[in-house]
Amino acid sequence: MTGQLPRYRLRTRVLHWSAAAFFIGGLLSGFGIYSPWLFHWIAPLFAGGAAMRVLHPWLGLGFVLVFAGQVLNWRRLMAWTPYDTRWLRRLGRYVTNADRQEPEYVGFFNAGQKLYFWTIVASSCVFLASGIPLWFPRPFGRAAVAIGYITHDIAGLVMLVGFVVHVYEATAAVPGTFQAMIRGTVNERWALTQHPAWFRRVTRQYSRADYQRARAHRR
């Protein structure tokens, strides 16, 4: 199995890498603002501390808006199913790579990917809601700002942990995943191993298309 199958459309990849760029920019600028020690290392990346403080909320807002586009793009694929609940019972085996192949019912995304996605959705909502009082403190008052600092930091940490796990799973844990988000395609062996139900569905679609083209050619 060496053939290539289409996995991610150009729109999906643009949204993904745009969200990643905004997230990394917001994360770095947030660390620079949060820590006096990190400030001296990170501020020069943003042409100084003043520019970093101005850019930080805009980078965060950019991430939320782009990620909202990805939510619209993936809302159906990320819908939870009974198969996902079943998959979670074997989460330990997935984390330890105990199985060479995913269960036959795993479709375009597995339950772990869906759980990560919806965790980022929830964290982004908290991130935005808590960031607004920090951006415009006067209308909200001290209490809202104080609560905003705490919830903003918690949401940021949750997203950071998720980001680290996401990068690991897409590179070292499951080779071929990272390349899929660059080229938009995956090889058949990867598809069969990681997403068997999706592999069967997409290959059937190609088989039908080939059959129809052959019939048209014979005519």
Secondary structure, DSSP 8 states (H G I E B T S, - for coil): ---EEE-S-HHHHHHHHHHHHHHHHHHHHHHHHH-HHHHHHHGGGGTSHHHHHHHHHHHHHHHHHHHHHHHHHHTTTT---HHHHHHHTTHHHHHTT--SS--TT--SS-HHHHHHHHHHHHHHHHHHHHHHHHHSHHHHHHHHHHHHHHHHHHHHHHHHHHHHHHHHIIIIISTTHHHHHHHSEEEHHHHHHH-HHHHHHHHHHHHHHHHHHHHHHH-
